[in-house]
């Protein structure tokens, strides 16, 4: 099952629910772990190859994590931007409800990038 953004369709839910908010560590709290930091939440576009793995959250709008798109890189991204973006077919970004926390190094290896 996947959670989608949108209020006009009753099948859609919030992109980041309360449980996910609570599971995400505070921004900068995993900094010393480097690539051993765990991504706790995964967002993706169902109609393209973009994926965002969040390791930390400021509790309001800003995430830090791994972004896989044109490049695979670590960086900041915002909830408000994710909520406003649609893929090439007009589909909203979704949260993977079955994603298991995974360390950044493993995710980077999986996406073909081993160094930052």
N, CA, C and O atoms as CSV, one atom per row, in Angstrom:
chain,resi,resn,atom,element,x,y,z
A,1,UNK,N,N,0.836,-1.181,0.000
A,1,UNK,CA,C,0.000,0.000,0.000
A,1,UNK,C,C,0.884,1.248,0.000
A,1,UNK,O,O,1.925,1.281,0.657
A,2,UNK,N,N,0.472,2.245,-0.721
A,2,UNK,CA,C,1.219,3.474,-0.860
A,2,UNK,C,C,0.338,4.626,-0.400
A,2,UNK,O,O,-0.862,4.641,-0.671
A,3,UNK,N,N,0.934,5.598,0.300
A,3,UNK,CA,C,0.190,6.799,0.679
A,3,UNK,C,C,0.495,7.878,-0.324
A,3,UNK,O,O,1.655,8.091,-0.679
A,4,UNK,N,N,-0.531,8.563,-0.786
A,4,UNK,CA,C,-0.370,9.623,-1.774
A,4,UNK,C,C,-0.839,10.938,-1.211
A,4,UNK,O,O,-1.634,10.992,-0.272
A,5,UNK,N,N,-0.329,12.001,-1.807
A,5,UNK,CA,C,-0.723,13.355,-1.432
A,5,UNK,C,C,-1.968,13.742,-2.188
A,5,UNK,O,O,-2.166,13.308,-3.323
A,6,UNK,N,N,-2.799,14.542,-1.585
A,6,UNK,CA,C,-3.945,15.097,-2.281
A,6,UNK,C,C,-5.159,15.078,-1.400
A,6,UNK,O,O,-5.369,14.122,-0.653
A,7,UNK,N,N,-5.964,16.113,-1.470
A,7,UNK,CA,C,-7.133,16.183,-0.624
A,7,UNK,C,C,-8.410,15.997,-1.400
A,7,UNK,O,O,-9.431,15.658,-0.801
A,8,UNK,N,N,-8.409,16.203,-2.719
A,8,UNK,CA,C,-9.629,16.098,-3.486
A,8,UNK,C,C,-10.044,14.646,-3.685
A,8,UNK,O,O,-11.220,14.371,-3.923
A,9,UNK,N,N,-9.124,13.738,-3.594
A,9,UNK,CA,C,-9.413,12.321,-3.759
A,9,UNK,C,C,-9.367,11.655,-2.394
A,9,UNK,O,O,-8.323,11.691,-1.743
A,10,UNK,N,N,-10.465,11.044,-1.929
A,10,UNK,CA,C,-10.479,10.445,-0.588
A,10,UNK,C,C,-9.504,9.290,-0.424
A,10,UNK,O,O,-9.215,8.894,0.705
A,11,UNK,N,N,-8.989,8.739,-1.515
A,11,UNK,CA,C,-7.998,7.654,-1.409
A,11,UNK,C,C,-6.632,8.202,-1.044
A,11,UNK,O,O,-5.758,7.442,-0.625
A,12,UNK,N,N,-6.429,9.494,-1.193
A,12,UNK,CA,C,-5.131,10.112,-0.930
A,12,UNK,C,C,-5.019,10.535,0.530
A,12,UNK,O,O,-6.004,10.921,1.159
A,13,UNK,N,N,-3.810,10.454,1.050
A,13,UNK,CA,C,-3.520,10.787,2.443
A,13,UNK,C,C,-2.364,11.777,2.478
A,13,UNK,O,O,-1.795,12.128,1.444
A,14,UNK,N,N,-2.034,12.215,3.671
A,14,UNK,CA,C,-0.904,13.139,3.789
A,14,UNK,C,C,0.395,12.429,3.426
A,14,UNK,O,O,0.546,11.229,3.653
A,15,UNK,N,N,1.315,13.178,2.869
A,15,UNK,CA,C,2.591,12.602,2.441
A,15,UNK,C,C,3.436,12.165,3.630
A,15,UNK,O,O,4.116,11.140,3.565
A,16,UNK,N,N,3.399,12.926,4.704
A,16,UNK,CA,C,4.170,12.583,5.897
A,16,UNK,C,C,3.218,12.552,7.088
A,16,UNK,O,O,2.798,13.596,7.588
A,17,UNK,N,N,2.889,11.362,7.528
A,17,UNK,CA,C,1.942,11.235,8.649
A,17,UNK,C,C,2.661,11.404,9.989
A,17,UNK,O,O,3.888,11.495,10.039
A,18,UNK,N,N,1.885,11.445,11.068
A,18,UNK,CA,C,2.425,11.656,12.409
A,18,UNK,C,C,3.418,10.593,12.834
A,18,UNK,O,O,4.429,10.908,13.460
A,19,UNK,N,N,3.147,9.335,12.503
A,19,UNK,CA,C,4.054,8.246,12.879
A,19,UNK,C,C,5.419,8.425,12.216
A,19,UNK,O,O,6.455,8.261,12.860
A,20,UNK,N,N,5.412,8.758,10.937
A,20,UNK,CA,C,6.680,8.974,10.223
A,20,UNK,C,C,7.415,10.181,10.778
A,20,UNK,O,O,8.639,10.159,10.910
A,21,UNK,N,N,6.674,11.234,11.103
A,21,UNK,CA,C,7.296,12.426,11.703
A,21,UNK,C,C,8.024,12.061,12.997
A,21,UNK,O,O,9.132,12.537,13.244
A,22,UNK,N,N,7.413,11.231,13.808
A,22,UNK,CA,C,8.014,10.863,15.096
A,22,UNK,C,C,9.214,9.948,14.926
A,22,UNK,O,O,10.144,9.996,15.731
A,23,UNK,N,N,9.211,9.115,13.892
A,23,UNK,CA,C,10.321,8.190,13.668
A,23,UNK,C,C,11.566,8.881,13.136
A,23,UNK,O,O,12.680,8.399,13.337
A,24,UNK,N,N,11.382,10.012,12.457
A,24,UNK,CA,C,12.525,10.704,11.865
A,24,UNK,C,C,13.358,11.422,12.924
A,24,UNK,O,O,12.819,12.212,13.698
A,25,UNK,N,N,14.659,11.159,12.968
A,25,UNK,CA,C,15.530,11.882,13.897
A,25,UNK,C,C,15.577,13.368,13.561
A,25,UNK,O,O,15.310,13.775,12.430
A,26,UNK,N,N,15.920,14.163,14.560
A,26,UNK,CA,C,16.032,15.617,14.370
A,26,UNK,C,C,17.182,15.933,13.422
A,26,UNK,O,O,18.175,15.208,13.350
A,27,UNK,N,N,17.017,17.032,12.699
A,27,UNK,CA,C,18.029,17.484,11.762
A,27,UNK,C,C,19.386,17.612,12.466
A,27,UNK,O,O,19.469,18.171,13.559
A,28,UNK,N,N,20.419,17.107,11.854
A,28,UNK,CA,C,21.821,17.106,12.316
A,28,UNK,C,C,22.122,16.075,13.403
A,28,UNK,O,O,23.274,15.955,13.819
A,29,UNK,N,N,21.127,15.331,13.874
A,29,UNK,CA,C,21.371,14.381,14.970
A,29,UNK,C,C,22.144,13.136,14.527
A,29,UNK,O,O,22.709,12.448,15.377
A,30,UNK,N,N,22.188,12.825,13.240
A,30,UNK,CA,C,22.927,11.650,12.761
A,30,UNK,C,C,24.197,12.038,12.005
A,30,UNK,O,O,24.849,11.194,11.390
A,31,UNK,N,N,24.533,13.311,12.061
A,31,UNK,CA,C,25.668,13.832,11.301
A,31,UNK,C,C,26.954,13.036,11.539
A,31,UNK,O,O,27.699,12.759,10.599
A,32,UNK,N,N,27.210,12.674,12.788
A,32,UNK,CA,C,28.449,11.961,13.115
A,32,UNK,C,C,28.462,10.536,12.572
A,32,UNK,O,O,29.524,9.916,12.512
A,33,UNK,N,N,27.325,10.011,12.182
A,33,UNK,CA,C,27.245,8.649,11.642
A,33,UNK,C,C,27.667,8.573,10.178
A,33,UNK,O,O,27.964,7.491,9.673
A,34,UNK,N,N,27.696,9.696,9.507
A,34,UNK,CA,C,28.076,9.698,8.091
A,34,UNK,C,C,27.166,8.795,7.279
A,34,UNK,O,O,25.943,8.860,7.403
A,35,UNK,N,N,27.764,7.950,6.445
A,35,UNK,CA,C,26.980,7.072,5.580
A,35,UNK,C,C,26.350,5.899,6.330
A,35,UNK,O,O,25.612,5.109,5.741
A,36,UNK,N,N,26.639,5.787,7.624
A,36,UNK,CA,C,25.971,4.760,8.437
A,36,UNK,C,C,24.630,5.256,8.972
A,36,UNK,O,O,23.880,4.480,9.564
A,37,UNK,N,N,24.319,6.527,8.774
A,37,UNK,CA,C,23.015,7.073,9.195
A,37,UNK,C,C,21.918,6.330,8.446
A,37,UNK,O,O,22.078,5.967,7.281
A,38,UNK,N,N,20.815,6.113,9.127
A,38,UNK,CA,C,19.712,5.374,8.518
A,38,UNK,C,C,18.678,6.300,7.905
A,38,UNK,O,O,18.248,7.279,8.516
A,39,UNK,N,N,18.291,5.966,6.686
A,39,UNK,CA,C,17.131,6.605,6.066
A,39,UNK,C,C,15.909,5.912,6.657
A,39,UNK,O,O,15.846,4.684,6.696
A,40,UNK,N,N,14.950,6.691,7.112
A,40,UNK,CA,C,13.778,6.145,7.802
A,40,UNK,C,C,12.527,6.198,6.932
A,40,UNK,O,O,11.625,5.374,7.078
A,41,UNK,N,N,12.479,7.171,6.026
A,41,UNK,CA,C,11.300,7.353,5.185
A,41,UNK,C,C,11.756,7.467,3.734
A,41,UNK,O,O,12.768,8.099,3.431
A,42,UNK,N,N,10.988,6.840,2.846
A,42,UNK,CA,C,11.282,6.895,1.410
A,42,UNK,C,C,10.091,7.518,0.680
A,42,UNK,O,O,8.944,7.117,0.876
A,43,UNK,N,N,10.389,8.504,-0.164
A,43,UNK,CA,C,9.393,9.113,-1.044
A,43,UNK,C,C,9.820,8.822,-2.477
A,43,UNK,O,O,11.012,8.679,-2.748
A,44,UNK,N,N,8.867,8.733,-3.393
A,44,UNK,CA,C,9.214,8.473,-4.786
A,44,UNK,C,C,8.125,8.970,-5.726
A,44,UNK,O,O,6.978,9.172,-5.328
A,45,UNK,N,N,8.515,9.162,-6.984
A,45,UNK,CA,C,7.546,9.477,-8.021
A,45,UNK,C,C,7.216,8.171,-8.731
A,45,UNK,O,O,8.117,7.508,-9.245
A,46,UNK,N,N,5.937,7.787,-8.771
A,46,UNK,CA,C,5.575,6.516,-9.402
A,46,UNK,C,C,5.730,6.535,-10.920
A,46,UNK,O,O,5.730,5.481,-11.555
A,47,UNK,N,N,5.861,7.730,-11.509
A,47,UNK,CA,C,5.952,7.813,-12.961
A,47,UNK,C,C,7.300,8.345,-13.443
A,47,UNK,O,O,7.411,8.819,-14.574
A,48,UNK,N,N,8.320,8.269,-12.597
A,48,UNK,CA,C,9.687,8.594,-13.016
A,48,UNK,C,C,10.654,7.887,-12.076
A,48,UNK,O,O,10.237,7.087,-11.238
A,49,UNK,N,N,11.941,8.179,-12.214
A,49,UNK,CA,C,12.946,7.464,-11.407
A,49,UNK,C,C,13.437,8.251,-10.199
A,49,UNK,O,O,14.456,7.882,-9.617
A,50,UNK,N,N,12.746,9.330,-9.797
A,50,UNK,CA,C,13.192,10.129,-8.656
A,50,UNK,C,C,12.767,9.482,-7.344
A,50,UNK,O,O,11.639,9.013,-7.196
A,51,UNK,N,N,13.718,9.470,-6.378
A,51,UNK,CA,C,13.467,8.920,-5.047
A,51,UNK,C,C,14.185,9.784,-4.023
A,51,UNK,O,O,15.300,10.250,-4.259
A,52,UNK,N,N,13.533,9.993,-2.879
A,52,UNK,CA,C,14.098,10.761,-1.769
A,52,UNK,C,C,14.066,9.878,-0.536
A,52,UNK,O,O,13.012,9.353,-0.179
A,53,UNK,N,N,15.218,9.706,0.125
A,53,UNK,CA,C,15.322,8.936,1.362
A,53,UNK,C,C,15.641,9.913,2.488
A,53,UNK,O,O,16.707,10.528,2.486
A,54,UNK,N,N,14.749,10.061,3.430
A,54,UNK,CA,C,14.945,11.020,4.522
A,54,UNK,C,C,15.609,10.351,5.717
A,54,UNK,O,O,15.142,9.325,6.211
A,55,UNK,N,N,16.719,10.957,6.178
A,55,UNK,CA,C,17.403,10.469,7.375
A,55,UNK,C,C,17.095,11.342,8.583
A,55,UNK,O,O,17.130,10.872,9.720
A,56,UNK,N,N,16.791,12.628,8.332
A,56,UNK,CA,C,16.552,13.587,9.420
A,56,UNK,C,C,15.485,14.585,8.983
A,56,UNK,O,O,15.246,14.781,7.791
A,57,UNK,N,N,14.852,15.209,9.967
A,57,UNK,CA,C,13.766,16.149,9.690
A,57,UNK,C,C,13.772,17.232,10.753
A,57,UNK,O,O,13.984,16.954,11.934
A,58,UNK,N,N,13.539,18.473,10.330
A,58,UNK,CA,C,13.526,19.575,11.297
A,58,UNK,C,C,12.200,19.687,12.050
A,58,UNK,O,O,12.043,20.566,12.897
A,59,UNK,N,N,11.256,18.813,11.750
A,59,UNK,CA,C,9.959,18.818,12.427
A,59,UNK,C,C,8.938,19.720,11.772
A,59,UNK,O,O,7.762,19.720,12.138
A,60,UNK,N,N,9.400,20.496,10.791
A,60,UNK,CA,C,8.502,21.435,10.126
A,60,UNK,C,C,8.445,21.180,8.623
A,60,UNK,O,O,7.402,20.801,8.092
A,61,UNK,N,N,9.591,21.393,7.927
A,61,UNK,CA,C,9.571,21.301,6.467
A,61,UNK,C,C,10.837,20.723,5.854
A,61,UNK,O,O,10.785,20.213,4.735
A,62,UNK,N,N,11.967,20.782,6.538
A,62,UNK,CA,C,13.254,20.463,5.926
A,62,UNK,C,C,13.748,19.065,6.311
A,62,UNK,O,O,13.793,18.696,7.484
A,63,UNK,N,N,14.115,18.308,5.278
A,63,UNK,CA,C,14.709,16.975,5.447
A,63,UNK,C,C,16.168,17.030,5.040
A,63,UNK,O,O,16.592,17.919,4.301
A,64,UNK,N,N,16.941,16.052,5.541
A,64,UNK,CA,C,18.251,15.749,4.991
A,64,UNK,C,C,18.222,14.280,4.629
A,64,UNK,O,O,17.630,13.467,5.339
A,65,UNK,N,N,18.867,13.939,3.516
A,65,UNK,CA,C,18.922,12.543,3.131
A,65,UNK,C,C,19.525,12.363,1.756
A,65,UNK,O,O,20.255,13.217,1.253
A,66,UNK,N,N,19.202,11.240,1.170
A,66,UNK,CA,C,19.718,10.863,-0.134
A,66,UNK,C,C,18.660,11.152,-1.188
A,66,UNK,O,O,17.497,10.775,-1.039
A,67,UNK,N,N,19.077,11.827,-2.253
A,67,UNK,CA,C,18.179,12.112,-3.369
A,67,UNK,C,C,18.720,11.384,-4.595
A,67,UNK,O,O,19.888,11.531,-4.956
A,68,UNK,N,N,17.859,10.605,-5.221
A,68,UNK,CA,C,18.221,9.876,-6.429
A,68,UNK,C,C,17.361,10.419,-7.558
A,68,UNK,O,O,16.139,10.267,-7.553
A,69,UNK,N,N,18.005,11.047,-8.516
A,69,UNK,CA,C,17.302,11.631,-9.659
A,69,UNK,C,C,18.259,11.638,-10.828
A,69,UNK,O,O,18.691,10.584,-11.293
A,70,UNK,N,N,18.596,12.841,-11.310
A,70,UNK,CA,C,19.604,12.940,-12.368
A,70,UNK,C,C,20.948,12.455,-11.839
A,70,UNK,O,O,21.741,11.869,-12.576
A,71,UNK,N,N,21.195,12.701,-10.572
A,71,UNK,CA,C,22.397,12.266,-9.857
A,71,UNK,C,C,21.948,11.561,-8.583
A,71,UNK,O,O,20.777,11.628,-8.209
A,72,UNK,N,N,22.869,10.894,-7.926
A,72,UNK,CA,C,22.624,10.320,-6.601
A,72,UNK,C,C,23.469,11.129,-5.638
A,72,UNK,O,O,24.698,11.073,-5.683
A,73,UNK,N,N,22.806,11.889,-4.757
A,73,UNK,CA,C,23.567,12.788,-3.891
A,73,UNK,C,C,22.871,13.011,-2.557
A,73,UNK,O,O,21.653,12.879,-2.435
A,74,UNK,N,N,23.678,13.351,-1.565
A,74,UNK,CA,C,23.163,13.719,-0.258
A,74,UNK,C,C,22.809,15.199,-0.268
A,74,UNK,O,O,23.498,16.007,-0.890
A,75,UNK,N,N,21.735,15.547,0.424
A,75,UNK,CA,C,21.377,16.954,0.469
A,75,UNK,C,C,20.074,17.196,1.197
A,75,UNK,O,O,19.482,16.288,1.779
A,76,UNK,N,N,19.646,18.438,1.151
A,76,UNK,CA,C,18.425,18.872,1.817
A,76,UNK,C,C,17.287,18.925,0.805
A,76,UNK,O,O,17.505,19.248,-0.363
A,77,UNK,N,N,16.084,18.612,1.249
A,77,UNK,CA,C,14.885,18.765,0.439
A,77,UNK,C,C,13.731,19.058,1.376
A,77,UNK,O,O,13.784,18.741,2.565
A,78,UNK,N,N,12.683,19.669,0.831
A,78,UNK,CA,C,11.609,20.116,1.713
A,78,UNK,C,C,10.299,19.376,1.460
A,78,UNK,O,O,9.993,18.966,0.340
A,79,UNK,N,N,9.550,19.223,2.524
A,79,UNK,CA,C,8.240,18.591,2.458
A,79,UNK,C,C,7.318,19.390,1.545
A,79,UNK,O,O,6.586,18.817,0.737
A,80,UNK,N,N,7.355,20.707,1.674
A,80,UNK,CA,C,6.471,21.540,0.847
A,80,UNK,C,C,6.769,21.364,-0.644
A,80,UNK,O,O,5.851,21.370,-1.463
A,81,UNK,N,N,8.031,21.211,-0.994
A,81,UNK,CA,C,8.362,20.969,-2.401
A,81,UNK,C,C,7.870,19.600,-2.843
A,81,UNK,O,O,7.310,19.465,-3.932
A,82,UNK,N,N,8.070,18.587,-2.016
A,82,UNK,CA,C,7.595,17.247,-2.370
A,82,UNK,C,C,6.079,17.228,-2.553
A,82,UNK,O,O,5.560,16.563,-3.449
A,83,UNK,N,N,5.388,17.958,-1.705
A,83,UNK,CA,C,3.928,17.997,-1.795
A,83,UNK,C,C,3.449,18.705,-3.059
A,83,UNK,O,O,2.350,18.435,-3.543
A,84,UNK,N,N,4.259,19.597,-3.590
A,84,UNK,CA,C,3.846,20.370,-4.750
A,84,UNK,C,C,4.284,19.811,-6.085
A,84,UNK,O,O,3.831,20.288,-7.126
A,85,UNK,N,N,5.151,18.818,-6.087
A,85,UNK,CA,C,5.705,18.276,-7.324
A,85,UNK,C,C,4.832,17.149,-7.864
A,85,UNK,O,O,4.264,16.356,-7.112
A,86,UNK,N,N,4.746,17.105,-9.167
A,86,UNK,CA,C,4.069,15.995,-9.843
A,86,UNK,C,C,5.047,15.426,-10.864
A,86,UNK,O,O,5.880,16.149,-11.412
A,87,UNK,N,N,4.938,14.149,-11.108
A,87,UNK,CA,C,5.783,13.502,-12.105
A,87,UNK,C,C,5.327,13.831,-13.510
A,87,UNK,O,O,4.376,14.592,-13.690
A,88,UNK,N,N,5.993,13.270,-14.516
A,88,UNK,CA,C,5.690,13.595,-15.906
A,88,UNK,C,C,4.261,13.237,-16.333
A,88,UNK,O,O,3.732,13.849,-17.260
A,89,UNK,N,N,3.644,12.282,-15.691
A,89,UNK,CA,C,2.266,11.915,-16.016
A,89,UNK,C,C,1.260,12.592,-15.088
A,89,UNK,O,O,0.066,12.296,-15.127
A,90,UNK,N,N,1.760,13.507,-14.249
A,90,UNK,CA,C,0.878,14.240,-13.346
A,90,UNK,C,C,0.596,13.541,-12.033
A,90,UNK,O,O,-0.274,13.970,-11.276
A,91,UNK,N,N,1.327,12.461,-11.751
A,91,UNK,CA,C,1.116,11.730,-10.495
A,91,UNK,C,C,1.896,12.391,-9.362
A,91,UNK,O,O,3.024,12.839,-9.566
A,92,UNK,N,N,1.305,12.454,-8.173
A,92,UNK,CA,C,2.001,13.061,-7.032
A,92,UNK,C,C,3.062,12.132,-6.465
A,92,UNK,O,O,3.054,10.926,-6.712
A,93,UNK,N,N,3.961,12.711,-5.711
A,93,UNK,CA,C,4.967,11.935,-4.989
A,93,UNK,C,C,4.260,11.115,-3.911
A,93,UNK,O,O,3.271,11.558,-3.327
A,94,UNK,N,N,4.775,9.931,-3.659
A,94,UNK,CA,C,4.191,9.015,-2.686
A,94,UNK,C,C,5.219,8.629,-1.642
A,94,UNK,O,O,6.425,8.745,-1.860
A,95,UNK,N,N,4.717,8.166,-0.497
A,95,UNK,CA,C,5.577,7.615,0.547
A,95,UNK,C,C,5.460,6.103,0.495
A,95,UNK,O,O,4.354,5.564,0.463
A,96,UNK,N,N,6.594,5.417,0.485
A,96,UNK,CA,C,6.618,3.964,0.452
A,96,UNK,C,C,6.299,3.438,1.847
A,96,UNK,O,O,7.106,3.578,2.766
A,97,UNK,N,N,5.145,2.843,2.002
A,97,UNK,CA,C,4.707,2.347,3.313
A,97,UNK,C,C,5.431,1.082,3.742
A,97,UNK,O,O,5.357,0.694,4.908
A,98,UNK,N,N,6.127,0.436,2.822
A,98,UNK,CA,C,6.815,-0.816,3.146
A,98,UNK,C,C,8.330,-0.653,3.268
A,98,UNK,O,O,9.054,-1.633,3.440
A,99,UNK,N,N,8.799,0.583,3.178
A,99,UNK,CA,C,10.237,0.833,3.263
A,99,UNK,C,C,10.744,0.523,4.673
A,99,UNK,O,O,10.164,0.960,5.667
A,100,UNK,N,N,11.815,-0.223,4.735
A,100,UNK,CA,C,12.477,-0.546,6.002
A,100,UNK,C,C,13.695,0.363,6.152
A,100,UNK,O,O,14.430,0.560,5.184
A,101,UNK,N,N,13.925,0.922,7.342
A,101,UNK,CA,C,15.103,1.774,7.538
A,101,UNK,C,C,16.375,1.097,7.026
A,101,UNK,O,O,16.633,-0.076,7.295
A,102,UNK,N,N,17.153,1.873,6.284
A,102,UNK,CA,C,18.341,1.351,5.612
A,102,UNK,C,C,19.441,2.404,5.688
A,102,UNK,O,O,19.169,3.595,5.538
A,103,UNK,N,N,20.677,1.975,5.918
A,103,UNK,CA,C,21.777,2.948,6.011
A,103,UNK,C,C,22.070,3.549,4.638
A,103,UNK,O,O,21.864,2.917,3.602
A,104,UNK,N,N,22.553,4.778,4.663
A,104,UNK,CA,C,22.816,5.517,3.428
A,104,UNK,C,C,23.808,4.794,2.520
A,104,UNK,O,O,23.634,4.770,1.302
A,105,UNK,N,N,24.843,4.207,3.109
A,105,UNK,CA,C,25.845,3.510,2.292
A,105,UNK,C,C,25.196,2.403,1.466
A,105,UNK,O,O,25.494,2.262,0.279
A,106,UNK,N,N,24.327,1.631,2.072
A,106,UNK,CA,C,23.662,0.546,1.360
A,106,UNK,C,C,22.766,1.094,0.244
A,106,UNK,O,O,22.720,0.536,-0.853
A,107,UNK,N,N,22.061,2.182,0.531
A,107,UNK,CA,C,21.201,2.794,-0.481
A,107,UNK,C,C,22.027,3.341,-1.639
A,107,UNK,O,O,21.652,3.192,-2.802
A,108,UNK,N,N,23.157,3.976,-1.314
A,108,UNK,CA,C,24.020,4.511,-2.361
A,108,UNK,C,C,24.595,3.394,-3.222
A,108,UNK,O,O,24.680,3.530,-4.443
A,109,UNK,N,N,24.987,2.296,-2.593
A,109,UNK,CA,C,25.476,1.139,-3.346
A,109,UNK,C,C,24.372,0.597,-4.257
A,109,UNK,O,O,24.619,0.250,-5.412
A,110,UNK,N,N,23.163,0.534,-3.724
A,110,UNK,CA,C,22.024,0.009,-4.477
A,110,UNK,C,C,21.741,0.878,-5.708
A,110,UNK,O,O,21.312,0.372,-6.745
A,111,UNK,N,N,21.980,2.171,-5.588
A,111,UNK,CA,C,21.720,3.092,-6.696
A,111,UNK,C,C,22.980,3.379,-7.513
A,111,UNK,O,O,22.992,4.285,-8.346
A,112,UNK,N,N,24.039,2.603,-7.270
A,112,UNK,CA,C,25.229,2.711,-8.095
A,112,UNK,C,C,26.189,3.823,-7.746
A,112,UNK,O,O,26.994,4.231,-8.584
A,113,UNK,N,N,26.122,4.319,-6.532
A,113,UNK,CA,C,27.066,5.375,-6.115
A,113,UNK,C,C,27.606,4.991,-4.750
A,113,UNK,O,O,26.831,4.748,-3.825
A,114,UNK,N,N,28.917,4.931,-4.611
A,114,UNK,CA,C,29.503,4.496,-3.349
A,114,UNK,C,C,30.204,5.604,-2.594
A,114,UNK,O,O,30.587,5.397,-1.442
A,115,UNK,N,N,30.392,6.776,-3.191
A,115,UNK,CA,C,31.062,7.882,-2.493
A,115,UNK,C,C,30.228,9.142,-2.617
A,115,UNK,O,O,29.436,9.286,-3.549
A,116,UNK,N,N,30.413,10.074,-1.652
A,116,UNK,CA,C,29.712,11.360,-1.730
A,116,UNK,C,C,30.551,12.376,-2.461
A,116,UNK,O,O,30.130,13.521,-2.628
